[in-house]
Amino acid sequence: MKKNISINISGIIFHIEEDGYDMLRKYLDSVNRYFSNFEDSTEILADIEGRIAEIFLSKLNDAKQVITVEDVNALMGIMGSVSDFNAAEENDL
């Protein structure tokens, strides 16, 4: 049995396992720090949260109502890490 937490992402309530929540929180904190100095950071972060909500919604169905740590790992694989953002930005220069 795992403890679940209810979270709000982009206006949608998700139930997430506690270990998945901890991982997601660390990921979002690093993304927030990375984009905090960008001119349109509020819009960028809202777009990222919207995409996270879309990905999480696609993982849920009648038989599965809770986001797991595996779902969070898959999300980070899709979205990329802060080091991926740095690499992409350097390639654009």
C-alpha positions in Angstrom: 0.0 0.0 0.0 1.3 3.5 -1.0 0.3 6.9 0.3 -1.3 9.1 -2.4 -1.4 12.8 -2.7 -3.8 15.0 -4.6 -2.2 17.7 -6.7 -3.4 20.4 -9.1 -1.6 20.7 -12.4 -2.9 23.2 -14.9 -6.3 23.2 -13.2 -6.7 19.5 -13.2 -6.7 17.4 -10.0 -4.4 14.3 -10.1 -3.8 11.6 -7.5 -0.2 10.7 -7.4 1.9 8.2 -5.3 4.0 10.0 -2.7 7.3 8.9 -4.2 6.2 10.0 -7.7 5.1 13.4 -6.1 8.6 13.8 -4.6 10.2 13.1 -7.9 7.8 15.4 -9.8 8.3 18.2 -7.3 12.1 18.1 -7.7 11.7 18.1 -11.5 9.4 21.1 -11.5 11.6 22.9 -9.0 14.6 22.5 -11.4 12.5 23.6 -14.4 11.2 26.6 -12.5 14.8 27.6 -11.5 16.0 27.2 -15.1 13.2 29.4 -16.6 13.0 31.9 -13.8 15.2 34.4 -15.6 13.5 34.1 -19.0 11.5 37.2 -20.1 8.3 35.2 -20.6 8.9 32.6 -17.8 5.3 32.6 -16.5 3.9 31.7 -20.0 6.6 29.1 -20.5 6.0 27.4 -17.1 2.2 27.5 -17.8 2.8 25.7 -21.1 5.0 23.1 -19.4 2.4 22.4 -16.8 -0.3 22.1 -19.5 1.8 19.6 -21.3 2.4 17.6 -18.1 -1.3 17.6 -17.4 -1.9 16.2 -21.0 0.7 13.5 -20.5 -0.7 12.5 -17.1 -4.3 12.4 -18.4 -3.2 10.0 -21.2 -1.9 7.6 -18.5 -5.2 7.4 -16.7 -8.3 5.3 -17.5 -11.1 3.5 -15.6 -8.7 0.8 -14.3 -5.8 3.2 -13.4 -6.6 6.4 -11.4 -3.3 7.2 -9.8 -0.1 8.6 -11.3 2.9 6.3 -10.4 6.6 6.9 -10.1 6.9 5.1 -13.5 4.6 7.6 -15.0 6.7 10.5 -13.7 9.9 8.8 -15.1 8.2 8.5 -18.5 7.1 12.1 -18.3 10.7 13.3 -17.6 11.9 11.2 -20.5 9.4 12.9 -22.8 9.8 16.4 -21.5 13.6 16.3 -21.0 15.8 17.5 -18.2 17.3 20.9 -17.5 20.6 19.7 -19.0 18.6 18.8 -22.2 17.3 22.4 -22.2 20.8 23.8 -21.8 22.1 21.6 -24.7 19.2 22.6 -27.0 19.8 26.3 -26.1 23.5 26.0 -26.9 22.7 24.4 -30.3 20.4 27.3 -31.1 23.3 29.8 -30.7 
